[in-house]
Amino acid sequence: MSENVLSVWLYGQPLGEVKRLRTGRLRLRFATGALNRWGIGTPALSLSLPTTSKRVEGPRLEHYLDNLLPESAVRGSLERRHGISPGDTFALLKIIGLECAGAVQFTPPGTVPPRGFLRELTSPEVESIVRDLPNLDPPDGLPVGASLGGVQAKVLLTRTATGWAWPAAGAMSTHIVKPEPVTDIAVPNLIRHEEWAMRLAASAGVSAASVSLEDFGGRLAIVVERYDRALGDRTHQEDFAQALGIAARDKYESSVSGPGRLHEIATRAALESADPDEFRHELLRQVAFNTVIGNGDAHAKNYSLRISPEAVFSLAPLYDAAPVFLVNPSLSHAGHVLSGQVNLRYITAQHLLDEAATWGLEPADARGVVSDVCEGLRDALGCTDTDEVTSEVAARVGNRVRTFATALRGT
């Protein structure tokens, strides 16, 4: 039965075991050592999966594990490569569970996570790897041993002092390389717009992942430095879908009349943070930035939480932010409901303030945060370089900044 069991590790320490039952459902049991370390009821792994002495089964566990894996065509390619039935989360984690988002790892029972090794890549090799995505052909027949959620084709590589390397057998990747899409192009020049928006966020005072644009054999890609890898160690994180216990297919929130997903994050996750008010301020800062720039892709898998070894929560830096609504107006879904509204065409500054009020933020504090975002964006637009692709969308962002700022002065 060992083929139906995986050991689960967190920060390189035993966390428990995941077992695939005869029904195909999954079951998690936390290890005694993990319970002794964190106690009962601590969300060390996930907000949706607090430690417990009981067996853990059901949708929240299934969704947490499934959200560690790629989506759509990227996942399908891996399943075909390894002869795995579509949707078999357990089987895919056996193959690529050594290097996941955060500090969680999966190994066969009775084994420990290996350090792995780096296979240095020549310039032609790395260019070929990136150029051929979504098809992925690792060097020397090495397996794809790393997993990251998302729909876009990407590859996880390690940057060394001499260049790029392929992380094998559990070695850590340091960067995400995402080339410009070549199929289903809803947003022309998506990579350029994303890289510009990320630089804009950093200039505007919004915490954001470090990015750059690089050319790989004629194919442009955005290179994102992993914020969950630092000084040679894994640090833990989870996206909002995992924290909320929802499936990747449900990452866009439908319209609701009552408190929504952001309210749940702003209340439940904030209580696990060192400073709940600052947590809510940072959440509003990121949501306001995405709203004002017209990010029509700010769903539950494009926000994340950091979880410290002591299970203290904080917001992860912003990532995957792009003004897609201002490039393609059909992409108007804000990802999350803001005070009953989900369409970027109709979301106003007042929606942001009313949403923040449901989180428990004082009106003056919320107005101050959103105003600071608008002011930061106004200044950042004046010093963030554009090119022939991004200059037009920069002007549109500027118009939205003025609209939101004017509305705030009138509230």
Secondary structure, DSSP 8 states (H G I E B T S, - for coil): -GGGEEEEEETTEEEEEEEE-TTS-EEEEE-HHHHHHH-TT--SS-TTS---SS-EESHHHHHHHHTTSB-HHHHHHHHHHHT--TT-HHHHHHHHTTB-STTEEEE-TT------EEEE--HHHHHHHHHTTTS---GGG----B---BSS--EEEEEETTEEEEEETT----EEEEE---SS-SSTTHHHHHHHHHHHHHHTT--B--EEEEEETTEEEEEEE-TTEETTEE-EEEEHHHHHT--GGG-S----SS--HHHHIIIIIGGGBS-HHHHHHHHHHHHHHHHHHT-TT--TTS-EEEE-TT--EEE--B-S---HHHH-TT--EEEEEETTEEETTT--HHHHHHHHHHHT--HHHHHHHHHHHHHHHHHHHHHS---TTTHHHHHHHHHHHHHHHHHHHH-
